[in-house]
């Protein structure tokens, strides 16, 4: 039994090695790293020294993390409200999150991304419309004329946009711009 305890103690990484090992899998926030190291049973002093080391060498940089997170989230079709909430959950300070959002996510960008998300939801609704060949009408160029969205369908798209974190203004604008 004593040999097993000695073997485990010998195999345990130092706090810095554990942090660097975990960073190989991707960027982390300060909060995430501290939580990870606490789970690995490092003491507060070791964690504080390790965090100072990581921050000094810019291995952990919450501002850089926030900018990258906003960029990736925009590509995924998320709105600023959801992004701000997710950053807060990851331990990013409100001011840092606001700064990253302000740098990358202006009002026009929000409206464009909201429209893209709304159009995707609209196409999904169109697939649910089961129009037979006799019912389908076409314009002068042979393009199908689709029925207008019902209030229920508009509400469904609005809920999707709200869940994605878009403002009510961007949501209304996107729904009104749908064809």
LOZA-430125 format. One record per residue (C-alpha): residue in three letters; x, y, z. Coordinates in steps of 0.05 Angstrom, whole numbers, padded with zeros to 5 digits, always signed. Example, Ala and Ser with C-alpha at 12.3 -4.5 7.8 and 13.67 -1.06 7.14 Angstrom:
% LOZA-430125
ALA+00246-00090+00156
SER+00273-00021+00143
***
This chain:
% LOZA-430125
UNK+00000+00000+00000
UNK+00056+00049+00018
UNK+00091+00034-00048
UNK+00027+00051-00086
UNK+00021+00119-00052
UNK+00095+00134-00066
UNK+00086+00114-00139
UNK+00025+00160-00147
UNK+00062+00218-00114
UNK+00121+00207-00160
UNK+00077+00207-00222
UNK+00038+00270-00204
UNK+00058+00329-00248
UNK+00080+00394-00219
UNK+00027+00448-00220
UNK+00061+00485-00278
UNK+00069+00421-00318
UNK-00004+00404-00308
UNK-00025+00474-00331
UNK+00020+00472-00392
UNK-00004+00402-00409
UNK-00077+00425-00406
UNK-00062+00487-00448
UNK-00038+00441-00504
UNK-00111+00424-00516
UNK-00132+00497-00525
UNK-00135+00566-00494
UNK-00165+00573-00425
UNK-00189+00630-00382
UNK-00158+00645-00315
UNK-00221+00618-00281
UNK-00221+00554-00320
UNK-00147+00541-00305
UNK-00155+00555-00231
UNK-00215+00508-00227
UNK-00176+00454-00264
UNK-00116+00459-00219
UNK-00161+00457-00157
UNK-00193+00393-00182
UNK-00123+00364-00188
UNK-00112+00379-00114
UNK-00057+00431-00120
UNK-00054+00479-00061
UNK-00072+00552-00065
UNK+00001+00576-00062
UNK+00022+00530-00120
UNK-00038+00553-00161
UNK-00024+00627-00148
UNK+00049+00619-00169
UNK+00030+00579-00230
UNK-00022+00630-00251
UNK+00027+00687-00244
UNK+00076+00648-00287
UNK+00023+00634-00341
UNK-00003+00705-00343
UNK+00068+00736-00344
UNK+00086+00694-00405
UNK+00018+00707-00438
UNK+00000+00633-00438
UNK-00065+00656-00407
UNK-00095+00721-00432
UNK-00169+00732-00419
UNK-00172+00789-00469
UNK-00143+00747-00525
UNK-00188+00689-00505
UNK-00250+00735-00507
UNK-00233+00762-00576
UNK-00223+00692-00604
UNK-00287+00667-00570
UNK-00328+00725-00599
UNK-00300+00711-00669
UNK-00316+00636-00666
UNK-00385+00649-00636
UNK-00401+00698-00692
UNK-00383+00645-00743
UNK-00431+00598-00707
UNK-00488+00648-00713
UNK-00492+00671-00641
UNK-00515+00739-00620
UNK-00479+00787-00573
UNK-00525+00774-00513
UNK-00511+00699-00514
UNK-00436+00710-00525
UNK-00433+00758-00466
UNK-00469+00707-00422
UNK-00423+00650-00444
UNK-00361+00692-00432
UNK-00386+00709-00362
UNK-00395+00634-00348
UNK-00322+00624-00369
UNK-00300+00677-00319
UNK-00286+00734-00367
UNK-00297+00801-00333
UNK-00355+00843-00359
UNK-00310+00899-00383
UNK-00265+00851-00421
UNK-00325+00817-00453
UNK-00356+00884-00472
UNK-00290+00907-00502
UNK-00283+00844-00544
UNK-00355+00849-00568
UNK-00348+00924-00584
UNK-00285+00909-00625
UNK-00316+00854-00667
UNK-00392+00859-00663
UNK-00424+00924-00684
UNK-00499+00936-00695
UNK-00494+00924-00771
UNK-00456+00859-00761
UNK-00508+00835-00711
UNK-00564+00849-00761
UNK-00527+00813-00817
UNK-00514+00751-00775
UNK-00586+00752-00748
UNK-00611+00753-00820
UNK-00567+00694-00838
UNK-00595+00654-00779
UNK-00666+00675-00796
UNK-00657+00654-00869
UNK-00631+00586-00847
UNK-00692+00578-00802
UNK-00737+00602-00859
UNK-00708+00549-00906
UNK-00722+00496-00853
UNK-00794+00519-00850
UNK-00799+00518-00926
UNK-00778+00445-00926
UNK-00837+00431-00881
UNK-00885+00462-00932
UNK-00910+00405-00973
UNK-00936+00438-01037
UNK-00958+00393-01092
UNK-00941+00410-01164
UNK-01012+00433-01176
UNK-01011+00481-01117
UNK-00942+00510-01132
UNK-00942+00578-01167
UNK-00883+00606-01205
UNK-00860+00676-01223
UNK-00844+00699-01294
UNK-00773+00670-01288
UNK-00795+00602-01265
UNK-00778+00611-01192
UNK-00827+00582-01142
UNK-00870+00633-01106
UNK-00872+00611-01034
UNK-00929+00627-00986
UNK-00917+00683-00936
UNK-00896+00665-00867
UNK-00952+00657-00817
UNK-00949+00693-00750
UNK-00934+00626-00718
UNK-00875+00614-00764
UNK-00849+00685-00752
UNK-00854+00673-00677
UNK-00815+00608-00685
UNK-00759+00645-00721
UNK-00761+00701-00669
UNK-00752+00649-00613
UNK-00693+00619-00650
UNK-00660+00688-00656
UNK-00674+00705-00584
UNK-00644+00638-00561
UNK-00583+00653-00605
UNK-00574+00718-00566
UNK-00596+00772-00615
UNK-00627+00837-00593
UNK-00701+00849-00606
UNK-00684+00902-00657
UNK-00640+00854-00697
UNK-00693+00800-00691
UNK-00749+00844-00718
UNK-00705+00871-00773
UNK-00685+00800-00795
UNK-00757+00775-00796
UNK-00780+00836-00836
UNK-00725+00827-00887
UNK-00742+00754-00901
UNK-00769+00743-00971
***
